[in-house]
Amino acid sequence: MLSSIPSDFYKALTDAGYCSTNALVPEPLCKDLLEELLLIETKDVLSPAGTGRGADYTIDPTVRRDKILWLNGGTKAQHQFLKLMQDLRLQINRNLFLGLSSYEAHFAHYGPGDFYKLHRDSFVGAANRVLSTVLYLNPEWQRGDGGVLRIYDRDGKQIIEELEPKFATMVIFLSEEIWHEVSPAKKPRRSVAGWFRINTGLDPLLAPV
């Protein structure tokens, strides 16, 4: 169950379009997700992530270099996390009336030197991703380790904040409006990236990642 939502959570999403908090996902669950991802990495089943959709879908290492594996709820940790996000979806709908209908997520692994260049998570005018989430799984992350999430202004021209991928921190932002990038990591960087969607009839498999 979702415990408590910070009092400034909804105001930050409404005013700035993004927020960062360590109050949503319990640390024991984050530890379980990290252990699962570490095990997954030993099995070599992560796949290079791509961008675009449909005929425009490409895997371009000059744009992004992370590797991913989609969550299917098949483990205890995944099930608990997805249930928590569904609880959060209902809370957001009650307070912000966004009409969010579903949630999906994948593990993401950035190796040393990996990055993701400036982008948005949803296509303007064809958006079914409304809110993006990133849960960080990096114990003892230091500023010099790189891999920061850079949040830009609404024009995508100026950096307004750099957020370190610290353990159990979740960043949530408006998918269609917030320009962002991941700076090159200097050591393995792990997270769970996800999206709250609305039902537009668009095939989620054809949406940008």
N, C-alpha and C positions, 0 to 999 in steps of 0.2 A: 504493500500500500504506500501511496505517496504520503509523506509525513507532513511537512509544511512548506509553503511557497513563500519566499521572502516578500516582505511588504512592498518593496520597490520593483518587484519583478514585472508587473504589468505596466507600470509607468515607464520603465526603461524601454520595454518593447514598443510602447506607443510613441514615446518622445524621440528616442534615439534609433529605434529599429533593431536594437540588439541588447543583450545583457549577458553577464557572466556570473555564475554562482556555483558554489560547492555545497549547496544545501538541498539539492534535489535527489542525487543518487548516493545511497549509503556507501561508505568506504568498503565494507565487506563484500558488497556486490561488485564494486569496481575491482577488487582483488581477484574475485572469481573470474570476471571477464578477462582480466589480464592473464591469469594462469591459462585460460582457455586459448587465448590468442598466442601465447608463447608455445603451447603445444601444437597449435595449427601451423605455426611457422616451421616446426620441425618436420612436418609432413609435406611441405612444399606444395600446398594447394591454393595459395594466394595467387590471384591473377592480376596482371597489369590493368590499371583503371584507364578508362577512356573518357572522351568528351563528345558532346553533340548527341543527336538522336537520328534514328532512321538511317537514311542514306548518308547523312552527314556524320555518323558515328565514326570516330577515329581513335586510335591509340597513338599518341604523339608524345614521346619522351622529352620533347623540348617544351611541352606545356605542363605536363604533370608526370610524376614518376612513382607515385605510391602504388601499392598493391592491395587488393581488397578481397573480402569474402563476405557474401551477403548472409545476414542472420536469418535463420528459419524457425527459431524457437525450439529447436530440437534438443537443447541442453537445459539444465536447470537454470544456469546463469542467464542464458538468452531468454528463456521464458520469463524469468523474473524482471529482466530489464524491459522487455517488450510490454509486459503488463504494467509496469511503472509508467512507461511512456503513454500507454492508452489512458491511464488515470490522469496523467498530465494533459492529454488531449481534451478530455472532458472538462477539466478545470479551466483550461484556456477558452474553450467554447462558451462556458458559462459566463466568463468575465469579459471576453473580447468579441464574442459573437462572430468568430471566423468561419464557422461551418466546417471545421477540420473533420475529415471522414476516415482517415487511415494514417498509418505510420509504417515506415520501412527503414532499415538500417543495415550497414555493413561494417565489419572490422576494416581498419585501414592501417597499413604499416608503411612508414617512410624510413628507408635506410639512410646511412650517411650520404649527404649530397643530394638527397631527394627533395623535391619542392612541388608546388602547384602555383602556377602563375595567376595573375589577376583575372578574376572572373566573377560571375554571379551564378547562383544555383538554379535559376529558373528563367525561361524565355519570356520576355515582356510580351504581354498580349496573348500568351498561350500557356499561362501558368497553372500547373496543378500542384506544384510544390509551393507551399505558403510559408512554412517555417522550417529552417534548417537547424539541426542540433549537432554539436560535437562534444562527446564525452572523452576526456583525456585520461589515459592509463599509464602515465609516466611518473613513477616514484622518483623523488630526489632530482627533479629536472632543474637545471641551473640556467640562468640567463644566457650564459655563453654557449649553451648547447644548441642555439639556433631554433629552427622549427617554430617560430612564433606565428600566430595568426594575426595578420595585419588587416585591420578594418579601415576602409577608405570612406571618404564622403560620398554623398549620393551621386556625384558625377564621376567617381572613380579616379580622381586626380590627386587627392591629398590623403595621406595617412592620418587618421584621427586617433588611433590607438593600436598598440601592439600587445597581444594577449599571449602569455606564456602557456604552453600545454601542460599545466601542472595536474598532478594526480587528483582524480575525483571532481575536477572542475568541468562544468558544462557551459558551453556558449550556445546561445539560441539567437537567431537573427532572421529577419525577413528575407526570404529566398530571392524574391524578384528585385529587391531594392538595394541590398547591401553588397557592394563590391568588396572582395577580400582576396587574400593570397596567403600561401604558406611559404615562409622563407626557408632556404636550404637547411636541413637538419644536419647536425654534426655527429649525432649518434642515433640509434634506432628510436623512432617516435611512433607511439601507438595510440589509437583512438577508436571510438565507435562513432561513425558519422551517420546521421539519419535525417529524415524529412517527414514532416506532417503535411498531408495532402488534402485537397478537396477533390471531389469526384467530378471530372470534366469530360469523362469518356475517353481521355487520352490514355493510350497503353503505357503503364508505368515503365515497361521495359524499354520504351523509346525515349524516355526522359533523360535530360542531361545528368551526368554524375560528376 
